[in-house]
Amino acid sequence: MSQFDGKMKTMDWTKLPTYPAPPATTPPGSSPWVDPSKYFDELPVVMKRVPPMAGEESLYKLIGSVLDAATKDPEIM
């Protein structure tokens, strides 16, 4: 606020310092906590342990229907 004088100001963003990104610890596109081979085995357990918040009931039903379909069809899984 101390610099406000009612006049338009410009900023040269190219002069800001840059910092290198931290080194990647996992391959691109993957998360260290998700094992794709166990996804459809573990997600139903998590969904049962974590109750839906208000308004999420229909989302939980949708996810449940996908999980049910995945148990019946290996191609979906």
VMD Tcl script that draws the C-alpha trace (Angstrom):
set ca {
  {0.00 0.00 0.00}
  {2.89 2.35 0.61}
  {3.68 2.29 -3.13}
  {0.11 3.03 -4.24}
  {-0.26 6.42 -5.86}
  {-3.24 5.78 -8.13}
  {-1.09 5.47 -11.28}
  {-0.68 2.38 -13.44}
  {2.58 0.55 -12.85}
  {4.37 -2.10 -14.89}
  {6.65 -4.88 -13.72}
  {9.38 -6.61 -15.69}
  {8.75 -10.21 -14.61}
  {11.83 -11.45 -16.50}
  {14.05 -9.88 -13.84}
  {12.69 -12.00 -11.01}
  {15.08 -14.62 -9.65}
  {14.62 -18.16 -10.89}
  {15.06 -21.27 -8.84}
  {15.73 -24.73 -10.24}
  {13.03 -27.37 -9.84}
  {13.81 -30.10 -7.33}
  {15.02 -33.35 -8.88}
  {12.29 -35.83 -9.78}
  {12.09 -38.80 -7.45}
  {9.55 -40.75 -9.51}
  {9.14 -41.34 -13.24}
  {7.09 -38.67 -15.03}
  {3.36 -39.28 -14.81}
  {3.45 -41.56 -11.80}
  {2.87 -41.08 -8.11}
  {4.91 -42.91 -5.50}
  {1.82 -43.82 -3.45}
  {-0.32 -45.36 -6.22}
  {0.48 -48.86 -7.44}
  {-1.61 -49.32 -10.62}
  {-1.65 -53.10 -10.24}
  {-3.38 -52.79 -6.84}
  {-5.60 -49.78 -7.58}
  {-8.90 -51.63 -8.02}
  {-8.12 -53.83 -5.02}
  {-7.38 -50.97 -2.64}
  {-9.83 -48.26 -3.73}
  {-12.99 -50.10 -2.56}
  {-11.45 -50.48 0.90}
  {-10.61 -46.79 1.03}
  {-14.07 -45.79 -0.21}
  {-15.69 -47.83 2.58}
  {-13.42 -46.37 5.27}
  {-13.87 -42.74 4.21}
  {-17.50 -41.64 4.40}
  {-18.78 -39.18 1.80}
  {-19.05 -35.56 2.80}
  {-22.32 -33.70 2.31}
  {-23.09 -33.63 -1.41}
  {-20.63 -36.39 -2.33}
  {-23.10 -39.27 -2.03}
  {-23.84 -39.41 -5.77}
  {-20.12 -39.29 -6.57}
  {-19.53 -42.23 -4.25}
  {-22.34 -44.16 -5.99}
  {-20.77 -43.41 -9.38}
  {-17.33 -44.54 -8.22}
  {-18.95 -47.65 -6.69}
  {-20.59 -48.51 -10.01}
  {-17.24 -48.23 -11.80}
  {-15.61 -50.46 -9.18}
  {-18.43 -53.01 -9.52}
  {-18.01 -53.02 -13.29}
  {-14.25 -53.44 -12.88}
  {-14.69 -56.55 -10.72}
  {-16.91 -58.09 -13.41}
  {-14.84 -57.14 -16.47}
  {-11.04 -57.50 -16.48}
  {-10.78 -55.13 -19.44}
  {-12.28 -52.30 -17.39}
  {-9.97 -53.16 -14.51}
}
mol new
graphics top color blue
foreach p $ca { graphics top sphere $p radius 0.5 }
foreach p [lrange $ca 0 end-1] q [lrange $ca 1 end] { graphics top cylinder $p $q radius 0.2 }
display resetview
